[in-house]
């Protein structure tokens, strides 16, 4: 019997981590694995001690804190389990430097972006393998036809105030604040630029110590990433509001956004992750903006497709390989966001086109981006079944 231990030490982001772990575990069980779960929400973390000396084919967690947990003698807890450890990263590795730097004996990573894989391989040589899995989606129980959907355009996401982030930058040491502002300017000027590329370009202008401990300094520059994501998300909503696009927004903290001058935007409280699929199933269009993943994906895209809602998103290199613009989904450009309202109005005025794109997107996602296909990819990675790896990068 193949044995997997799935851990969940935290529950954040609308309980999406718990949802991912449960769905992945369910698929691995279908593939013949015996899956054991440890959830810190159900028992004290100290109970992890019962796994000391245990043997598994793999231990895994999403955005894990396990690598830093140590025994009384200072040794790593994970080194006392006879199993490789897989950290499934849902964010840029810079946010997980404190975990990735830990020198575990059998450390592996699965991530969502090819650039993230390359970053980890370059900067953390002790990590034995890094694999990429594109995001999967989920469908609601009921998926009404396009004509019966009550929401024109849906956006799911939390609000972060760019003004507050910029204020935090201003309170950084002057040399760091100056560098962060330079990075922001460069990345807004060239939307294709990753933060690590922007920092690399900046190195000749800064202390040479950056090159000697690149991941540590990347971590120090996280506010550049945070600001750009917040700036673009607010700009997106404001652009659509100014144009009168009918938009329904679900997520936390939107009451903190400065008042909109336009209309047709309704704001709603956040909902648990598992409830977002029924919202997509009632939406003609689901709007996405990537979290600066230049060569990755996001679960909002395949989930929209599996609920036959037209996914409208900015580009990434991975997305342009997986999907065809105007056939499976619709792309827009963040550096020409002023063109997006007309794209949306054009789609909403042509129900036949909307339905055609939604149906094509559904077929693509049903074939390549369900939990069944993702479970198989994880299984193949965990058991090094590369000859039958169903989808690799």
Secondary structure, 3 states (H helix, E strand, C coil): CEEEEEEECCCCCCCHHHHHHHHHHHHHHHCCEEEEEEECCCCCHHHHHHHCCCEEEEEEEECCCHHHCECCCCCEHHHHCEEEEEEECCCCHHHHHHHHCCCCCCEEEEECEHHHHHHHHHHCCCCCEEEECCCCCCCCCCCCCHHHCCEEEEEECCCCCHHHHHHHHHCCCHHHHHHHHHHHHHHHHCCCCCHHHHHHHHHHHCCCHHHHCHHHHHHHCHHHHHHHHHHHHHHHHHHHHHHCCCEEEECCCHHHCCCCCCCCEEEECCCCHHHHHHHHHCEEEEEECCCCCCCECCHHHHHHHHCCCEEEEECCHHHHHHCCECCCEEEECHHHHHHHHHHHHHHHCCHHHHHHHHHHHHHHHHHHCCHHHHHHHHHHHHCCCHHHCCCCC
